[in-house]
Amino acid sequence: MVLNSRAWSALFSTDLRDNNPIYKELEYIQTACRHKPGRGITHEIKFLAPLIDTNAESAKQEIFYNYKDMPDDLQLLEAKRYEDYCRKQCLKICYYVKQTKKLEILQMHAEFLQDDCDNIWFTYARSIHFRRMARN
């Protein structure tokens, strides 16, 4: 279902969220940011999981998305290291998916939009390859 901003506001502001059947079917929410055509910069990231080695034995090991080992977000942005900032956000996304869905993302093409105010927005991901985590 796609809603325009008026319909979304009406749906989201209702007090009937607990009783509204649409909320029971809601799986995810995707938003779009408006910007003037020709404004903004697109950052395309070809993300690959941080595997230690590419041999068959080590490829079976758990993947650690160590975004905390990277510089602080603000430091990356102040240094205009926008690609590194986007890669760090990819690591955070992968970490979240791993923790909540027990899936490890092996690779994806992620797209970020940097608007005319230098805010960076995650907008899209495609070609997502993943594996289920091994059960202990």
ZAVO-883347 format. One record per residue: x, y, z of N, C-alpha, C in turn; residue number from 1; residue in one letter. Coordinates in pm, 1 decimal, always signed. Example, Ala and Ser with C-alpha at 12.3 -4.5 7.8 and 13.67 -1.06 7.14 Angstrom:
// residues 2
@n_X->+1319.0, n_Y->-569.0, n_Z->+780.0, ca_X->+1230.0, ca_Y->-450.0, ca_Z->+780.0, c_X->+1320.0, c_Y->-330.0, c_Z->+780.0, k->1, r->A
@n_X->+1285.0, n_Y->-225.0, n_Z->+708.0, ca_X->+1367.0, ca_Y->-106.0, ca_Z->+714.0, c_X->+1290.0, c_Y->+3.0, c_Z->+787.0, k->2, r->S
END
This chain:
// residues 136
@n_X->+85.0, n_Y->-117.0, n_Z->+0.0, ca_X->+0.0, ca_Y->+0.0, ca_Z->+0.0, c_X->+90.0, c_Y->+123.9, c_Z->+0.0, k->1, r->M
@n_X->+58.7, n_Y->+218.5, n_Z->-82.3, ca_X->+131.7, ca_Y->+344.2, ca_Z->-88.3, c_X->+36.5, c_Y->+454.8, c_Z->-46.9, k->2, r->V
@n_X->+80.6, n_Y->+537.4, n_Z->+44.5, ca_X->-2.4, ca_Y->+646.3, ca_Z->+93.5, c_X->+65.6, c_Y->+779.5, c_Z->+65.7, k->3, r->L
@n_X->-13.1, n_Y->+879.1, n_Z->+28.3, ca_X->+44.9, ca_Y->+1013.0, ca_Z->+18.1, c_X->+56.8, c_Y->+1070.7, c_Z->+158.3, k->4, r->N
@n_X->+116.3, n_Y->+1187.6, n_Z->+170.5, ca_X->+144.8, ca_Y->+1241.3, ca_Z->+303.7, c_X->+18.4, c_Y->+1269.8, c_Z->+384.0, k->5, r->S
@n_X->-89.2, n_Y->+1312.4, n_Z->+318.6, ca_X->-214.1, ca_Y->+1341.1, ca_Z->+390.7, c_X->-274.6, c_Y->+1211.9, c_Z->+446.6, k->6, r->R
@n_X->-279.4, n_Y->+1106.2, n_Z->+364.1, ca_X->-336.4, ca_Y->+978.7, ca_Z->+409.3, c_X->-250.0, c_Y->+916.9, c_Z->+518.7, k->7, r->A
@n_X->-118.1, n_Y->+928.8, n_Z->+503.0, ca_X->-26.9, ca_Y->+875.4, ca_Z->+604.9, c_X->-48.1, c_Y->+945.5, c_Z->+737.5, k->8, r->W
@n_X->-59.5, n_Y->+1077.2, n_Z->+734.7, ca_X->-80.2, ca_Y->+1152.9, ca_Z->+858.5, c_X->-210.8, c_Y->+1112.2, c_Z->+925.4, k->9, r->S
@n_X->-314.7, n_Y->+1094.6, n_Z->+846.1, ca_X->-443.5, ca_Y->+1054.9, ca_Z->+902.4, c_X->-434.6, c_Y->+916.2, c_Z->+965.5, k->10, r->A
@n_X->-368.6, n_Y->+823.9, n_Z->+895.9, ca_X->-356.4, ca_Y->+688.4, ca_Z->+948.4, c_X->-270.3, c_Y->+685.0, c_Z->+1074.3, k->11, r->L
@n_X->-159.3, n_Y->+756.3, n_Z->+1070.8, ca_X->-65.0, ca_Y->+750.7, ca_Z->+1181.5, c_X->-115.6, c_Y->+823.3, c_Z->+1305.5, k->12, r->F
@n_X->-200.7, n_Y->+921.4, n_Z->+1286.3, ca_X->-247.2, ca_Y->+999.8, ca_Z->+1401.0, c_X->-372.9, c_Y->+943.1, c_Z->+1467.0, k->13, r->S
@n_X->-427.0, n_Y->+834.8, n_Z->+1412.6, ca_X->-547.7, ca_Y->+779.6, ca_Z->+1473.8, c_X->-516.6, c_Y->+718.6, c_Z->+1610.2, k->14, r->T
@n_X->-614.2, n_Y->+722.3, n_Z->+1696.0, ca_X->-599.9, ca_Y->+661.5, ca_Z->+1827.7, c_X->-636.1, c_Y->+513.6, c_Z->+1824.7, k->15, r->D
@n_X->-669.5, n_Y->+462.5, n_Z->+1708.6, ca_X->-715.7, ca_Y->+325.5, ca_Z->+1696.6, c_X->-604.4, c_Y->+230.5, c_Z->+1653.0, k->16, r->L
@n_X->-479.6, n_Y->+267.7, n_Z->+1674.2, ca_X->-369.1, ca_Y->+185.5, ca_Z->+1626.1, c_X->-377.5, c_Y->+41.4, c_Z->+1672.6, k->17, r->R
@n_X->-416.9, n_Y->+19.9, n_Z->+1796.4, ca_X->-423.0, ca_Y->-116.9, ca_Z->+1848.2, c_X->-533.8, c_Y->-198.4, c_Z->+1783.3, k->18, r->D
@n_X->-640.9, n_Y->-132.6, n_Z->+1741.8, ca_X->-753.6, ca_Y->-203.4, ca_Z->+1684.4, c_X->-757.8, c_Y->-198.7, c_Z->+1531.9, k->19, r->N
@n_X->-674.0, n_Y->-121.0, n_Z->+1470.8, ca_X->-674.8, ca_Y->-106.7, ca_Z->+1326.3, c_X->-604.7, c_Y->-226.1, c_Z->+1262.1, k->20, r->N
@n_X->-672.6, n_Y->-301.1, n_Z->+1174.7, ca_X->-612.1, ca_Y->-421.2, ca_Z->+1115.3, c_X->-489.5, c_Y->-391.9, c_Z->+1029.2, k->21, r->P
@n_X->-478.1, n_Y->-271.4, n_Z->+978.6, ca_X->-363.1, ca_Y->-240.6, ca_Z->+894.1, c_X->-231.7, c_Y->-250.0, c_Z->+973.1, k->22, r->I
@n_X->-236.0, n_Y->-218.4, n_Z->+1100.8, ca_X->-115.0, ca_Y->-225.0, ca_Z->+1182.2, c_X->-71.0, c_Y->-368.8, c_Z->+1208.1, k->23, r->Y
@n_X->-163.9, n_Y->-462.6, n_Z->+1201.4, ca_X->-127.6, ca_Y->-602.7, ca_Z->+1218.4, c_X->-57.5, c_Y->-657.5, c_Z->+1094.4, k->24, r->K
@n_X->-83.2, n_Y->-596.4, n_Z->+978.8, ca_X->-22.8, ca_Y->-639.4, ca_Z->+853.0, c_X->+102.3, c_Y->-560.1, c_Z->+817.9, k->25, r->E
@n_X->+126.3, n_Y->-451.7, n_Z->+887.6, ca_X->+238.2, ca_Y->-363.0, ca_Z->+856.6, c_X->+370.5, c_Y->-433.4, c_Z->+882.2, k->26, r->L
@n_X->+451.4, n_Y->-444.4, n_Z->+778.7, ca_X->+580.0, ca_Y->-511.7, ca_Z->+791.3, c_X->+694.3, c_Y->-411.1, c_Z->+797.0, k->27, r->E
@n_X->+688.7, n_Y->-308.2, n_Z->+716.2, ca_X->+791.0, ca_Y->-204.5, ca_Z->+719.6, c_X->+733.7, c_Y->-75.9, c_Z->+664.7, k->28, r->Y
@n_X->+803.3, n_Y->+33.6, n_Z->+693.5, ca_X->+764.3, ca_Y->+164.8, ca_Z->+644.8, c_X->+881.2, c_Y->+221.0, c_Z->+565.8, k->29, r->I
@n_X->+853.3, n_Y->+265.3, n_Z->+446.5, ca_X->+956.7, ca_Y->+327.2, ca_Z->+365.2, c_X->+919.2, c_Y->+472.8, c_Z->+345.8, k->30, r->Q
@n_X->+1013.2, n_Y->+560.5, n_Z->+362.9, ca_X->+987.0, ca_Y->+702.5, ca_Z->+344.4, c_X->+1068.4, c_Y->+753.9, c_Z->+227.3, k->31, r->T
@n_X->+1030.3, n_Y->+866.2, n_Z->+179.7, ca_X->+1104.1, ca_Y->+931.2, ca_Z->+71.8, c_X->+1128.8, c_Y->+1075.0, c_Z->+113.4, k->32, r->A
@n_X->+1243.4, n_Y->+1125.6, n_Z->+78.1, ca_X->+1270.6, ca_Y->+1265.5, ca_Z->+108.8, c_X->+1259.5, c_Y->+1344.9, c_Z->-21.4, k->33, r->C
@n_X->+1201.5, n_Y->+1459.6, n_Z->-10.6, ca_X->+1185.3, ca_Y->+1545.2, ca_Z->-127.3, c_X->+1306.4, c_Y->+1636.3, c_Z->-140.2, k->34, r->R
@n_X->+1348.3, n_Y->+1654.1, n_Z->-262.0, ca_X->+1453.7, ca_Y->+1751.1, ca_Z->-287.2, c_X->+1435.4, c_Y->+1804.0, c_Z->-427.5, k->35, r->H
@n_X->+1489.5, n_Y->+1919.9, n_Z->-451.9, ca_X->+1476.9, ca_Y->+1979.9, ca_Z->-583.5, c_X->+1559.4, c_Y->+1900.9, c_Z->-683.5, k->36, r->K
@n_X->+1506.2, n_Y->+1876.9, n_Z->-801.7, ca_X->+1583.7, ca_Y->+1803.9, ca_Z->-904.0, c_X->+1718.0, c_Y->+1871.4, c_Z->-929.2, k->37, r->P
@n_X->+1819.0, n_Y->+1789.3, n_Z->-941.4, ca_X->+1952.8, ca_Y->+1842.8, ca_Z->-964.3, c_X->+2027.5, c_Y->+1876.7, c_Z->-837.6, k->38, r->G
@n_X->+1958.3, n_Y->+1869.8, n_Z->-726.1, ca_X->+2022.8, ca_Y->+1898.3, ca_Z->-598.2, c_X->+2061.6, c_Y->+1768.1, c_Z->-532.0, k->39, r->R
@n_X->+2167.2, n_Y->+1771.4, n_Z->-458.6, ca_X->+2206.8, ca_Y->+1654.6, ca_Z->-382.5, c_X->+2305.4, c_Y->+1566.8, c_Z->-457.2, k->40, r->G
@n_X->+2370.4, n_Y->+1482.3, n_Z->-382.1, ca_X->+2471.7, ca_Y->+1391.8, ca_Z->-434.3, c_X->+2432.1, c_Y->+1250.6, c_Z->-394.4, k->41, r->I
@n_X->+2440.8, n_Y->+1158.4, n_Z->-488.6, ca_X->+2411.7, ca_Y->+1018.4, ca_Z->-458.8, c_X->+2542.1, c_Y->+946.7, c_Z->-429.2, k->42, r->T
@n_X->+2544.2, n_Y->+872.9, n_Z->-319.5, ca_X->+2659.0, ca_Y->+789.5, ca_Z->-284.2, c_X->+2615.1, c_Y->+644.4, c_Z->-299.5, k->43, r->H
@n_X->+2675.7, n_Y->+574.0, n_Z->-393.7, ca_X->+2646.1, ca_Y->+432.5, ca_Z->-413.8, c_X->+2756.8, c_Y->+350.1, c_Z->-350.5, k->44, r->E
@n_X->+2718.6, n_Y->+263.5, n_Z->-259.8, ca_X->+2813.6, ca_Y->+181.3, ca_Z->-185.9, c_X->+2795.5, c_Y->+35.6, c_Z->-225.2, k->45, r->I
@n_X->+2901.0, n_Y->-25.4, n_Z->-272.6, ca_X->+2899.0, ca_Y->-169.8, ca_Z->-299.2, c_X->+2956.6, c_Y->-236.5, c_Z->-175.5, k->46, r->K
@n_X->+2867.2, n_Y->-270.8, n_Z->-84.6, ca_X->+2906.5, ca_Y->-324.0, ca_Z->+45.6, c_X->+2935.7, c_Y->-473.4, c_Z->+37.0, k->47, r->F
@n_X->+3048.2, n_Y->-512.6, n_Z->+93.3, ca_X->+3084.0, ca_Y->-653.9, ca_Z->+109.4, c_X->+3107.0, c_Y->-679.7, c_Z->+257.0, k->48, r->L
@n_X->+3057.0, n_Y->-789.9, n_Z->+306.9, ca_X->+3072.8, ca_Y->-823.9, ca_Z->+448.8, c_X->+3219.9, c_Y->-834.9, c_Z->+483.4, k->49, r->A
@n_X->+3256.7, n_Y->-793.1, n_Z->+603.3, ca_X->+3397.3, ca_Y->-799.9, ca_Z->+645.4, c_X->+3438.8, c_Y->-942.7, c_Z->+682.5, k->50, r->P
@n_X->+3462.2, n_Y->-1023.9, n_Z->+581.7, ca_X->+3507.5, ca_Y->-1160.9, ca_Z->+604.5, c_X->+3658.3, c_Y->-1159.9, c_Z->+628.2, k->51, r->L
@n_X->+3704.2, n_Y->-1244.3, n_Z->+719.5, ca_X->+3846.2, ca_Y->-1250.3, ca_Z->+753.0, c_X->+3926.4, c_Y->-1307.1, c_Z->+636.7, k->52, r->I
@n_X->+3876.7, n_Y->-1410.3, n_Z->+576.7, ca_X->+3945.3, ca_Y->-1477.3, ca_Z->+466.6, c_X->+3839.3, c_Y->-1529.7, c_Z->+370.8, k->53, r->D
@n_X->+3880.0, n_Y->-1564.5, n_Z->+253.5, ca_X->+3781.8, ca_Y->-1610.9, ca_Z->+156.2, c_X->+3785.2, c_Y->-1761.6, c_Z->+133.9, k->54, r->T
@n_X->+3860.5, n_Y->-1834.4, n_Z->+217.0, ca_X->+3858.4, ca_Y->-1979.6, ca_Z->+198.5, c_X->+3729.6, c_Y->-2037.7, c_Z->+256.7, k->55, r->N
@n_X->+3698.0, n_Y->-2159.2, n_Z->+217.3, ca_X->+3569.6, ca_Y->-2220.7, ca_Z->+252.7, c_X->+3550.2, c_Y->-2235.3, c_Z->+403.1, k->56, r->A
@n_X->+3654.0, n_Y->-2267.7, n_Z->+476.0, ca_X->+3640.7, ca_Y->-2290.5, ca_Z->+620.4, c_X->+3612.5, c_Y->-2159.6, c_Z->+695.4, k->57, r->E
@n_X->+3688.9, n_Y->-2054.6, n_Z->+667.2, ca_X->+3667.9, ca_Y->-1929.1, ca_Z->+738.8, c_X->+3540.2, c_Y->-1858.1, c_Z->+693.6, k->58, r->S
@n_X->+3493.8, n_Y->-1886.9, n_Z->+572.2, ca_X->+3369.7, ca_Y->-1825.9, ca_Z->+524.4, c_X->+3248.8, c_Y->-1875.7, c_Z->+602.8, k->59, r->A
@n_X->+3261.0, n_Y->-1988.4, n_Z->+670.4, ca_X->+3150.7, ca_Y->-2042.4, ca_Z->+750.3, c_X->+3140.4, c_Y->-1975.7, c_Z->+887.5, k->60, r->K
@n_X->+3243.9, n_Y->-1902.1, n_Z->+926.3, ca_X->+3244.6, ca_Y->-1841.6, ca_Z->+1059.5, c_X->+3149.5, c_Y->-1721.8, c_Z->+1066.4, k->61, r->Q
@n_X->+3111.7, n_Y->-1688.2, n_Z->+1187.7, ca_X->+3021.4, ca_Y->-1575.9, ca_Z->+1210.3, c_X->+3085.4, c_Y->-1445.9, c_Z->+1162.6, k->62, r->E
@n_X->+3003.6, n_Y->-1358.9, n_Z->+1106.6, ca_X->+3050.6, ca_Y->-1228.7, ca_Z->+1058.6, c_X->+3030.5, c_Y->-1126.1, c_Z->+1169.3, k->63, r->I
@n_X->+3132.6, n_Y->-1045.3, n_Z->+1194.2, ca_X->+3123.9, ca_Y->-938.6, ca_Z->+1293.2, c_X->+3125.5, c_Y->-804.7, c_Z->+1220.3, k->64, r->F
@n_X->+3018.2, n_Y->-730.4, n_Z->+1235.7, ca_X->+3005.1, ca_Y->-598.7, ca_Z->+1172.2, c_X->+3054.0, c_Y->-493.0, c_Z->+1272.4, k->65, r->Y
@n_X->+3182.6, n_Y->-470.1, n_Z->+1275.9, ca_X->+3245.3, ca_Y->-386.1, ca_Z->+1378.1, c_X->+3240.0, c_Y->-237.8, c_Z->+1342.5, k->66, r->N
@n_X->+3121.1, n_Y->-182.4, n_Z->+1342.2, ca_X->+3108.4, ca_Y->-39.9, ca_Z->+1312.9, c_X->+3163.0, c_Y->+45.9, c_Z->+1426.5, k->67, r->Y
@n_X->+3169.0, n_Y->-8.9, n_Z->+1547.6, ca_X->+3218.4, ca_Y->+67.6, ca_Z->+1661.8, c_X->+3369.1, c_Y->+90.7, c_Z->+1655.0, k->68, r->K
@n_X->+3438.9, n_Y->+14.4, n_Z->+1571.2, ca_X->+3582.8, ca_Y->+33.4, ca_Z->+1553.9, c_X->+3614.8, c_Y->+150.2, c_Z->+1460.8, k->69, r->D
@n_X->+3515.1, n_Y->+200.1, n_Z->+1392.1, ca_X->+3534.5, ca_Y->+311.5, ca_Z->+1299.5, c_X->+3527.1, c_Y->+444.3, c_Z->+1374.8, k->70, r->M
@n_X->+3578.8, n_Y->+551.0, n_Z->+1315.5, ca_X->+3566.3, ca_Y->+682.6, ca_Z->+1379.8, c_X->+3419.9, c_Y->+720.2, c_Z->+1402.3, k->71, r->P
@n_X->+3398.9, n_Y->+811.5, n_Z->+1493.5, ca_X->+3265.6, ca_Y->+861.2, ca_Z->+1526.0, c_X->+3199.7, c_Y->+920.5, c_Z->+1401.2, k->72, r->D
@n_X->+3065.8, n_Y->+908.2, n_Z->+1392.4, ca_X->+2993.0, ca_Y->+960.9, ca_Z->+1276.5, c_X->+3025.8, c_Y->+1108.2, c_Z->+1251.7, k->73, r->D
@n_X->+3023.8, n_Y->+1187.7, n_Z->+1356.5, ca_X->+3048.9, ca_Y->+1330.8, ca_Z->+1342.2, c_X->+3189.7, c_Y->+1357.3, c_Z->+1288.6, k->74, r->L
@n_X->+3287.8, n_Y->+1280.8, n_Z->+1334.3, ca_X->+3424.9, ca_Y->+1296.6, ca_Z->+1283.8, c_X->+3430.9, c_Y->+1267.8, c_Z->+1134.2, k->75, r->Q
@n_X->+3363.3, n_Y->+1162.5, n_Z->+1090.6, ca_X->+3362.8, ca_Y->+1128.4, ca_Z->+948.0, c_X->+3298.0, c_Y->+1239.3, c_Z->+865.4, k->76, r->L
@n_X->+3188.7, n_Y->+1294.0, n_Z->+915.1, ca_X->+3119.0, ca_Y->+1399.1, ca_Z->+841.6, c_X->+3197.7, c_Y->+1528.8, c_Z->+839.8, k->77, r->L
@n_X->+3257.5, n_Y->+1564.8, n_Z->+953.4, ca_X->+3336.9, ca_Y->+1687.9, ca_Z->+958.2, c_X->+3459.3, c_Y->+1680.3, c_Z->+867.0, k->78, r->E
@n_X->+3514.3, n_Y->+1558.7, n_Z->+852.5, ca_X->+3630.5, ca_Y->+1539.4, ca_Z->+765.4, c_X->+3588.5, c_Y->+1518.5, c_Z->+619.5, k->79, r->A
@n_X->+3457.3, n_Y->+1528.4, n_Z->+592.2, ca_X->+3401.2, ca_Y->+1508.8, ca_Z->+457.7, c_X->+3433.7, c_Y->+1370.4, c_Z->+400.9, k->80, r->K
@n_X->+3439.7, n_Y->+1272.5, n_Z->+490.0, ca_X->+3460.8, ca_Y->+1133.0, ca_Z->+449.7, c_X->+3323.3, c_Y->+1067.3, c_Z->+435.4, k->81, r->R
@n_X->+3249.5, n_Y->+1113.7, n_Z->+336.3, ca_X->+3110.5, ca_Y->+1073.1, ca_Z->+319.4, c_X->+3097.9, c_Y->+925.7, c_Z->+282.0, k->82, r->Y
@n_X->+3186.4, n_Y->+876.1, n_Z->+198.3, ca_X->+3180.2, ca_Y->+734.6, ca_Z->+159.7, c_X->+3203.6, c_Y->+645.4, c_Z->+282.2, k->83, r->E
@n_X->+3300.6, n_Y->+681.6, n_Z->+366.6, ca_X->+3325.9, ca_Y->+604.3, ca_Z->+488.8, c_X->+3206.1, c_Y->+611.1, c_Z->+583.3, k->84, r->D
@n_X->+3144.0, n_Y->+729.3, n_Z->+591.1, ca_X->+3024.3, ca_Y->+743.4, ca_Z->+673.6, c_X->+2914.6, c_Y->+649.0, c_Z->+623.9, k->85, r->Y
@n_X->+2894.8, n_Y->+642.6, n_Z->+492.4, ca_X->+2791.3, ca_Y->+555.6, ca_Z->+434.7, c_X->+2824.7, c_Y->+408.6, c_Z->+459.4, k->86, r->C
@n_X->+2952.0, n_Y->+373.1, n_Z->+446.7, ca_X->+2992.8, ca_Y->+234.5, ca_Z->+475.2, c_X->+2965.0, c_Y->+198.6, c_Z->+621.3, k->87, r->R
@n_X->+2988.6, n_Y->+292.9, n_Z->+710.7, ca_X->+2960.9, ca_Y->+267.6, ca_Z->+852.4, c_X->+2811.0, c_Y->+245.7, c_Z->+874.2, k->88, r->K
@n_X->+2728.3, n_Y->+322.3, n_Z->+804.3, ca_X->+2584.3, ca_Y->+303.5, ca_Z->+816.9, c_X->+2543.0, c_Y->+166.3, c_Z->+764.6, k->89, r->Q
@n_X->+2610.3, n_Y->+119.1, n_Z->+658.6, ca_X->+2583.2, ca_Y->-16.5, ca_Z->+607.9, c_X->+2616.3, c_Y->-120.6, c_Z->+714.1, k->90, r->C
@n_X->+2727.6, n_Y->-101.5, n_Z->+783.0, ca_X->+2764.6, ca_Y->-194.0, ca_Z->+890.6, c_X->+2659.2, c_Y->-193.4, c_Z->+1000.9, k->91, r->L
@n_X->+2607.5, n_Y->-76.0, n_Z->+1033.8, ca_X->+2503.3, ca_Y->-66.7, ca_Z->+1136.4, c_X->+2375.8, c_Y->-138.6, c_Z->+1092.3, k->92, r->K
@n_X->+2339.8, n_Y->-122.2, n_Z->+966.8, ca_X->+2221.6, ca_Y->-189.6, ca_Z->+913.3, c_X->+2239.9, c_Y->-340.6, c_Z->+923.2, k->93, r->I
@n_X->+2358.3, n_Y->-387.7, n_Z->+882.5, ca_X->+2386.0, ca_Y->-532.3, ca_Z->+886.5, c_X->+2384.3, c_Y->-584.4, c_Z->+1029.2, k->94, r->C
@n_X->+2439.6, n_Y->-508.9, n_Z->+1121.1, ca_X->+2440.2, ca_Y->-547.7, ca_Z->+1262.1, c_X->+2296.2, c_Y->-559.4, c_Z->+1313.5, k->95, r->Y
@n_X->+2213.3, n_Y->-461.7, n_Z->+1279.2, ca_X->+2073.5, ca_Y->-462.5, ca_Z->+1322.8, c_X->+1998.9, c_Y->-583.3, c_Z->+1266.8, k->96, r->Y
@n_X->+2016.9, n_Y->-609.6, n_Z->+1137.5, ca_X->+1950.0, ca_Y->-724.0, ca_Z->+1074.7, c_X->+1996.7, c_Y->-854.3, c_Z->+1139.0, k->97, r->V
@n_X->+2125.0, n_Y->-862.3, n_Z->+1167.6, ca_X->+2179.7, ca_Y->-982.7, ca_Z->+1231.4, c_X->+2117.0, c_Y->-1003.8, c_Z->+1369.2, k->98, r->K
@n_X->+2105.1, n_Y->-897.6, n_Z->+1446.9, ca_X->+2051.9, ca_Y->-909.1, ca_Z->+1582.7, c_X->+1901.7, c_Y->-937.5, c_Z->+1584.3, k->99, r->Q
@n_X->+1828.6, n_Y->-879.5, n_Z->+1490.7, ca_X->+1683.1, ca_Y->-891.4, ca_Z->+1495.7, c_X->+1628.0, c_Y->-1006.6, c_Z->+1412.8, k->100, r->T
@n_X->+1691.7, n_Y->-1037.3, n_Z->+1299.4, ca_X->+1638.4, ca_Y->-1138.9, ca_Z->+1208.0, c_X->+1726.9, c_Y->-1262.8, c_Z->+1196.7, k->101, r->K
@n_X->+1842.4, n_Y->-1260.5, n_Z->+1262.8, ca_X->+1936.2, ca_Y->-1374.1, ca_Z->+1258.4, c_X->+1979.8, c_Y->-1404.5, c_Z->+1114.6, k->102, r->K
@n_X->+2001.5, n_Y->-1297.4, n_Z->+1038.0, ca_X->+2052.2, ca_Y->-1306.8, ca_Z->+901.6, c_X->+2182.3, c_Y->-1228.8, c_Z->+892.1, k->103, r->L
@n_X->+2277.2, n_Y->-1280.6, n_Z->+818.2, ca_X->+2402.9, ca_Y->-1209.5, ca_Z->+794.1, c_X->+2404.0, c_Y->-1163.1, c_Z->+648.9, k->104, r->E
@n_X->+2416.1, n_Y->-1033.4, n_Z->+630.7, ca_X->+2420.5, ca_Y->-977.8, ca_Z->+495.9, c_X->+2562.1, c_Y->-992.9, c_Z->+443.4, k->105, r->I
@n_X->+2574.9, n_Y->-1058.7, n_Z->+329.6, ca_X->+2705.2, ca_Y->-1083.2, ca_Z->+268.0, c_X->+2745.4, c_Y->-970.0, c_Z->+174.3, k->106, r->L
@n_X->+2649.2, n_Y->-918.8, n_Z->+101.4, ca_X->+2676.3, ca_Y->-804.4, ca_Z->+14.8, c_X->+2546.4, c_Y->-735.2, c_Z->-20.8, k->107, r->Q
@n_X->+2558.8, n_Y->-607.6, n_Z->-55.6, ca_X->+2444.0, ca_Y->-530.4, ca_Z->-102.1, c_X->+2494.5, c_Y->-404.7, c_Z->-170.3, k->108, r->M
@n_X->+2411.9, n_Y->-351.3, n_Z->-255.8, ca_X->+2438.7, ca_Y->-221.6, ca_Z->-316.1, c_X->+2346.2, c_Y->-123.7, c_Z->-246.5, k->109, r->H
@n_X->+2403.5, n_Y->-32.6, n_Z->-171.1, ca_X->+2324.4, ca_Y->+62.8, ca_Z->-94.0, c_X->+2337.8, c_Y->+201.5, c_Z->-156.1, k->110, r->A
@n_X->+2231.0, n_Y->+276.6, n_Z->-147.6, ca_X->+2230.5, ca_Y->+411.1, ca_Z->-203.9, c_X->+2194.0, c_Y->+510.5, c_Z->-94.8, k->111, r->E
@n_X->+2272.6, n_Y->+616.7, n_Z->-88.1, ca_X->+2251.3, ca_Y->+724.0, ca_Z->+8.0, c_X->+2238.9, c_Y->+854.7, c_Z->-68.7, k->112, r->F
@n_X->+2156.0, n_Y->+944.9, n_Z->-19.6, ca_X->+2140.2, ca_Y->+1075.9, ca_Z->-80.9, c_X->+2191.7, c_Y->+1181.2, c_Z->+15.3, k->113, r->L
@n_X->+2280.2, n_Y->+1264.8, n_Z->-33.9, ca_X->+2328.6, ca_Y->+1378.1, ca_Z->+44.0, c_X->+2254.8, c_Y->+1500.3, c_Z->-8.0, k->114, r->Q
@n_X->+2169.7, n_Y->+1560.0, n_Z->+75.7, ca_X->+2087.8, ca_Y->+1671.8, ca_Z->+30.0, c_X->+2166.5, c_Y->+1802.1, c_Z->+29.8, k->115, r->D
@n_X->+2099.4, n_Y->+1910.5, n_Z->-7.7, ca_X->+2168.0, ca_Y->+2038.8, ca_Z->-19.1, c_X->+2203.2, c_Y->+2099.7, c_Z->+116.5, k->116, r->D
@n_X->+2159.8, n_Y->+2036.7, n_Z->+225.0, ca_X->+2200.3, ca_Y->+2079.8, ca_Z->+360.1, c_X->+2306.8, c_Y->+1986.8, c_Z->+417.4, k->117, r->C
@n_X->+2362.6, n_Y->+1899.6, n_Z->+332.7, ca_X->+2465.1, ca_Y->+1801.0, ca_Z->+368.8, c_X->+2415.8, c_Y->+1691.5, c_Z->+464.0, k->118, r->D
@n_X->+2284.6, n_Y->+1675.5, n_Z->+477.8, ca_X->+2231.9, ca_Y->+1560.2, ca_Z->+550.7, c_X->+2241.6, c_Y->+1439.4, c_Z->+458.0, k->119, r->N
@n_X->+2275.5, n_Y->+1324.3, n_Z->+512.8, ca_X->+2287.4, ca_Y->+1203.2, ca_Z->+432.5, c_X->+2177.6, c_Y->+1107.6, c_Z->+474.0, k->120, r->I
@n_X->+2103.0, n_Y->+1059.5, n_Z->+374.3, ca_X->+1987.4, ca_Y->+974.7, ca_Z->+395.9, c_X->+2008.5, c_Y->+841.3, c_Z->+326.7, k->121, r->W
@n_X->+1983.1, n_Y->+732.6, n_Z->+398.0, ca_X->+1980.6, ca_Y->+601.3, ca_Z->+334.6, c_X->+1851.0, c_Y->+593.8, c_Z->+256.2, k->122, r->F
@n_X->+1861.1, n_Y->+565.0, n_Z->+126.0, ca_X->+1740.7, ca_Y->+567.9, ca_Z->+44.0, c_X->+1702.7, c_Y->+432.8, c_Z->-14.5, k->123, r->T
@n_X->+1801.0, n_Y->+343.4, n_Z->-37.6, ca_X->+1767.8, ca_Y->+225.2, ca_Z->-114.4, c_X->+1877.7, c_Y->+121.4, c_Z->-101.7, k->124, r->Y
@n_X->+1840.0, n_Y->-4.7, n_Z->-106.5, ca_X->+1937.5, ca_Y->-114.1, ca_Z->-113.8, c_X->+1884.3, c_Y->-217.7, c_Z->-211.6, k->125, r->A
@n_X->+1973.1, n_Y->-275.5, n_Z->-289.7, ca_X->+1934.5, ca_Y->-378.4, ca_Z->-386.5, c_X->+2044.5, c_Y->-482.6, c_Z->-393.0, k->126, r->R
@n_X->+2019.3, n_Y->-588.3, n_Z->-464.6, ca_X->+2116.8, ca_Y->-697.4, ca_Z->-479.3, c_X->+2168.6, c_Y->-741.4, c_Z->-342.4, k->127, r->S
@n_X->+2075.8, n_Y->-765.3, n_Z->-252.8, ca_X->+2112.1, ca_Y->-804.0, ca_Z->-116.4, c_X->+2128.1, c_Y->-955.8, c_Z->-111.7, k->128, r->I
@n_X->+2246.7, n_Y->-999.4, n_Z->-72.2, ca_X->+2275.2, ca_Y->-1142.3, ca_Z->-55.0, c_X->+2298.3, c_Y->-1166.0, c_Z->+93.9, k->129, r->H
@n_X->+2234.9, n_Y->-1268.5, n_Z->+146.8, ca_X->+2245.5, ca_Y->-1295.6, ca_Z->+289.9, c_X->+2248.9, c_Y->-1445.4, c_Z->+313.2, k->130, r->F
@n_X->+2277.8, n_Y->-1480.1, n_Z->+436.7, ca_X->+2269.9, ca_Y->-1620.2, ca_Z->+480.1, c_X->+2210.8, c_Y->-1624.8, c_Z->+619.1, k->131, r->R
@n_X->+2147.8, n_Y->-1733.3, n_Z->+649.5, ca_X->+2094.1, ca_Y->-1752.0, ca_Z->+783.9, c_X->+2208.7, c_Y->-1785.4, c_Z->+878.0, k->132, r->R
@n_X->+2199.0, n_Y->-1738.2, n_Z->+999.2, ca_X->+2304.3, ca_Y->-1766.2, ca_Z->+1096.6, c_X->+2298.0, c_Y->-1913.0, c_Z->+1137.4, k->133, r->M
@n_X->+2414.4, n_Y->-1969.4, n_Z->+1162.0, ca_X->+2422.9, ca_Y->-2108.3, ca_Z->+1206.4, c_X->+2361.3, c_Y->-2120.3, c_Z->+1344.6, k->134, r->A
@n_X->+2290.1, n_Y->-2228.0, n_Z->+1366.4, ca_X->+2229.0, ca_Y->-2251.6, ca_Z->+1498.8, c_X->+2331.1, c_Y->-2317.6, c_Z->+1588.0, k->135, r->R
@n_X->+2333.2, n_Y->-2272.6, n_Z->+1711.7, ca_X->+2427.7, ca_Y->-2331.5, ca_Z->+1810.3, c_X->+2368.4, c_Y->-2451.2, c_Z->+1877.0, k->136, r->N
END
